Amino acid sequence: MMKKYFVIPVLFVLLIAGCTPNYDQEEEIVQDTKEEESETAIVPSYNISDEEYKMPVEYKPAAARGVIVNQVFNRFDITELEEGLRRHSKDVFNPDDYLFQEGQYLTEDTVYSWLERNSEEHEKGLNPSINIKDEDNPDPQAFRNAPRYLSHILEQNYLQKTKGNQVGVKGVSIGLALKSVYQFETEPGRTYYEDIPKDEMLSKGKDYAQTILQRVRKIEELKDVPIMIALFREEEQSSLVPGNFVAKTFVEEGSSSIGEWESVNEDYILFPSDEADSDYQAEATVMKDFTNEVREFFPNFVGVIGKGFYVNDELQELKINIPIEFHGKSEVTAFSQFAYGLVMENFRNNYDIEINVKSPDKQEALIWREAGEEKPEVYIYQ
C-alpha cells in the first residue's frame, strides 16, 4: 500500500502521481540471452518501493504466458500465486541485489506437457495416469483414485549484473499450484467434488518438485543457478479468498536434489465467516462492531467484506470492501471522515489496513494505514 497521498482534509490529486516510478535516471544494461548476441535492456534507477524488485523497462512476458488462467480457476488464487511467490523469493533473492523478470525458460508447451496425466502419449505428464475401462460409462472411482493434483507450474527469474554492464539469470523461483478440491465430470452435467487432504497434497507436491528440479537442471541456462521451490494449496473455485503457500525449499546452485522443506504457516480469512468466528474471534468481533457502526451511518448499505492475511497466526494485513450507493460527493466525504474515525477507534495499528469504499459504478474512497503508523490516510476519488 502506498503512502504518498494526502490525509483529511482531503485534497483532490491524481492518484497515479504518488506511485509513478521516476525514469529520469536510467541505466542501460545488456542481458545475456540464449543466442550469442547480447540484448540491451533499460533498468530505472528508482523504484516505486524499496521493498519491491526493479524490472527492466522493456518488459518481457512470461514464456508460458496465459497458461495460469486456463489451469487455476479462482482469480484470487492466480493473484496470490504470482505475488506470493515473489514475496517469498525476497527471503533468498534480495530486491536490493536482484532484478525481477517473468519466467523465460519454461514455455507454454513445456508447462502444458508437464501438467498432463502420465501416459504413453504424454510420458512427461506429472499428474497420475488413470485407467478408464468403459469410455462411454466411466467409473467415478477411477477419477477418485487418480486426482489431478498439479494445476500449474509458475516460473520467475531473478537477474543480477555479471561482467561489465551485462546481467544474467542468477536465481529462479518455481511455484507449484496444487488442488485442495478435485473437480471432475463423468458425463455432461454430472460434476463431482472430492477434497484432497493437505498431507496427501504435500506428499505429491514434494515428489513433483524433485522431478521438476531435475528437468530444470537440464536447461543449459539454469543448470547452475540457485532455485527456490514453493508449494501453493489452492482454494475451492468459488472461494472469496485465495489459497496459501504451505511449504518451500531452497536448492543451492548446481544441486539437483532437494533437502529439507520449510513449512509455511499462512492463511487468508474471510470476514464474516464461520472460520473467522471460531479461529480468529478477536478480529471477528472487531469486524462485527465495525459493520454495525457502518450500518448505523448508512442503514441500507449492502454489507462489509473483510479479508485478513495471517502469518504464523498473526494478522499482517486486513483489506475491507464497503459497497454503498451514494447520492453526491458530500456523502462520500462525510462517510470517509466517519470511517477514518472508526479506524482510529476500532483497529490496532500492528497490521496494515486498507478500506475500499465503492459505489455500484466506481471506487469512491481509499482509506489506509501501514503497520506502526498512528493515523490513517485518505484519498477521495474525483
N, C-alpha and C positions, 0 to 999 in steps of 0.2 A: 504494500500500500504506500502511495506516495504522500509526502508531507508538504509539498510546495503549493498549498492553496491558502486562502485567507480564512480566518475564523470569523465568527459573528462579531460585529455587524458584517453582513455578507456583502462582498464586492463581486460584481459580475466580471469575470475574466475568462479568457479562453482556457478550457480545461486542459487542452493538449500542451499548453505552454510550459507547465511545470514538469512535463515528462519527456520533452523532446531532447534527444542527445545533441551535443554540440559537435559539429563536424568541421569547425574552423581549423582545427589542428588534426591532421590525419597522418598516418604512417603507411607508406607503401611497402608491402612485403611480397615475397614470391613464394608461392605454395608448391611444395613437392607433389608431383602427381605420378600416376602410373606410367605416363609417357615420359620420354626423355626430355621433352621440352617443359620448361617451368611455366607456371601460371601466376600472373600478377594479381594481387588482391589488396584492398584497402581496408585498414582497420582504424576506427576512430580512436583518437587519443583520450576521449572522455566517454564515460559510461552513464547510463540512466540511474545506476545504483552501484554502490561499492560492493554489494552482495551478489550482483549478477555478473554473468560472463559477458565479455565483449564478443561481438560476432563480426566477421568480415562484412563490409558494406555490400559487396556483391554476394547476395545470399544464394546459397546452393540448396535446392530442395533435396529431401532425402531420396536415396536411390530406390527405396520401397515406398515412396510417397503414395498415400491413398489406401494402402493395404489395411491400415488400422481401422478405418471406418467401415470396411467390409467384414471385419473379423470381431471387433469389440462393439457391442450393440448399445451399451449405455454411454451416452455422451459425457457423463461425469467421469466415468472410468477412463475414457480417452484422454481427457484433460489431465487427470491425476497421474496416469501412467507416464505421460510425457514430462509434466512439470515435477512430479515426484522423483522420477529417475534423475533429472537434472539436479534436484535438491540433494539427493543422496550422493551424487557424484562430487559435490563440493567437499565432502569429507576426505576424498582421495585426490581430486584434481582441483586444487585451489583456484578460484576465479582470478586471484592476483597473478597467477602464473600461466594460466591456460586460456585459450580462446575456445568458444563453443561452435560446433558445426553439426548440422544434421548428418546422420549416418550415410556414408558414401560407398559402403562395401557390400552390404547385404542387399541385393537387388530385389525388386518385386518378384521376379521369377524364383529366386532363391528362397525367399520367405514363404511364398505360397507352397513351394515344393516341400519345405520342411514342416509345414502345418498340415500336410495331407496325412491320411491314415497310411500306415506302413502296409505295402502290398508289393506284388511283383511289378505292377505298373508304376508305383511310387515307392521305390526302395529307400529313398531318403526321408520318407514321411516319418515324423516323430510320434504322431498320435497312434494309439493302438489299432491294430488290424481288427476287422470284425468279420464274423462268419454268418452270413445270411443264407440259410438253406433254401428258403422259399421267397424269391424276389416279389412275387405277387401278394404274398401274405406274410410279411416279415414278423418275426417274433420280437416283441418289445424287450424280452430278457436279453437278447443278443446285444442290444444297444446298452442296456444297463450294465452288462458285463464289460463293455469296452467304451467308456465315455471319451469324448473328445476333451481332454484336459487342457490342451495348449491352444490358446486363441491367437496370440500374436507374439512376434519377436521384434522388439524395438532396439535399434542401434543408435547411439550417439557418439560423436567423435570429439576429442579434446586435443587442441593443437598447441604447439609451442614453437618458439624460434629455434632454428638449428644453426647452421653456419651462415654467416653474413646476414642478409635480410630474408632468408628462407624460413618457412615454417613447415612442419610436418606433423602427422598424427602421432601423439605421444601418450595417448590414453583412449580407451574405448569403454563405454558403458553399455550393457545389454540388459534390457528389461524383458522378462517373460511374463506375459499375461495368462493367468490360469483361472479356470472357471470354478465358481463356488456352486453353481447350479447348471446341470447339463440338460439342455432342451433338445428334444428330437421328435420327429414325426415318423410314424409307421405307415400312415395313409393320410391323404388330404383331409385336413380338418381335425385330425386326432393328434394332439400335442401332449407330450409327457414332460414332466419336470422332475428331475432327480437331483437331490442335494449331494454334493461331493464333500465328504469330511475334510477338514483342514489338514489333518495328519496325512491322509492319502494324497491330497493335492501337493503337499510339501514334498513327500517322497518322490512323486513323479516329477515335480519341478526340478528337484536336485539332480535326478537322472538326466533330464533333458539338458540341464545346464552343462553337465560334464560332456555330453555328446556335442553340444553346440560349441563349447570351448575348443574341443579337438578339431572341429571343422573350421572354425575361425582361424586357428593357428596355421591352417594350410593356405590361407590368403597371404600372399607374399608381404604386403604392407603391414600386416597385423601379426606376423609370426613372433615378434619380439616385444610388442607394446604391453604395458600393464592393462588388465581388464577387470572391471567391476561388473558383477552379475547380480541382479536383484530380482526377487520373485514377488509378483503382484497378484493378490487374490481379488478377482472381480466381484462386484455386487450383482444381484439379480438385475435383469434388464429394466424393470420398472422402478428401481430404487431412485430416490431423490438425492441420495448422497453417493459418492464414489466408494469403491473398494479401497484397499490399502496394501502397502508393501509389508511383507511378513518375514522376509529373510534376505540377507545379502552376503556376498563374499568378494574378496579381492584376490586376484591372481597376479603374482609377480611377473615381470617381463620375461618372456621366453618359456614360461611354465605351461604345460598342457594338462595339469592336474589340479583339481580343486581340493583345498584343505578344509579348514574349519568354516562353518557358516555362522553368521551373527544373526540372532533373532532381532526382528524389528517390531516394536510394540507401538503401532499407530492405529488410529481409528477415527472415522468420521461419524458423527452422531447427529441425527435429525431431531430438532425441537419443534413441536412436541412429538413424542413417540413413547411407546412402552419401554423401549430400551433406555431412553433418557431418564424416564421416571424411576426405573429400577437400578440403573448403574451410575447415574450422574444426577443425584437428587438435588444437590445444591444449585447447580446451573439450571436444572429443570424448574425449580421453584422461582429463581430469578426471572427466567423467561416467561413463566406464567404471570408473575406480577407485572412485568413489562407489558405483556399483551393486554392485561386488564386495564392498565392505565392508558394505553393507546385507545382501547375501546371506549373509555370514558370521554376521551377527547373527540373521537370520531365513532359514534355508536354504530354506524352502518358499514364499517370497514370489513374487508374480506377475512383477514387473519394475518398472523405473523408467522413466518417460517424462518427458523434458525438452523445453521449448520456449524457444528463445532468440530474442530480438528484437535485431537488429543495425541500426545506423545508421552509414553510411559505413564498413562492415565492422568496427565496434567494438561489442562486446556491451553492451547497455544494460540488459537485463532477462532473467533466467532463472527460469522457473517449472517446478517439478518436482512431479510427482504420484507418490506411493508408495502403491500399494494393498496392504494387509496385513490378514490375518484375525487379530484379537487375541482373547485369552481373559481379559480383565479389564483394569481401569483401570491396574493396576500395570505391565502390559506396555506400555501406551500411554505412561505416564510414563517408563519406562526407555528405550523406544525414542526418545522425544522428546529425552531427555538425550543419548543416543548420537548422534542426527542433529545436535543442536546442536554437539557436538564436531567432527563431520565438516565442518560449515560453516566453523567456525573454522580447521580444519586444511587443507581442500582448496580452498576457493573464495576468490578475490581479492575485495576489497571495493570495486572500482571500478565495480560494476554492482549493480542491485537483484537480490535473490534471494528467492524465495518457494517454500517447500516445503509441500505439502498432503499430510498423512498421512490415508489413508482406509481404513476397513473396508468390507465389502460393503454395509453399511446406512447409513453416515453418515461425515461427516468427523470425525476423531478429534483432530487437532492441526494447528496452523499455526505454521510457523517462518519468520521473515522478517528481512531486513536491508536497509536502504536504502544506496545507494551512499555511500561515505565513512564509514559507521559501522563501528566495530571489532567490536562484538558483536551477534549476532542477538537477536531477541526471540521469545518462545514463548507460544502460547496453547493450552491443552488444553481441549477442549470437554467439558461435563458429559454 
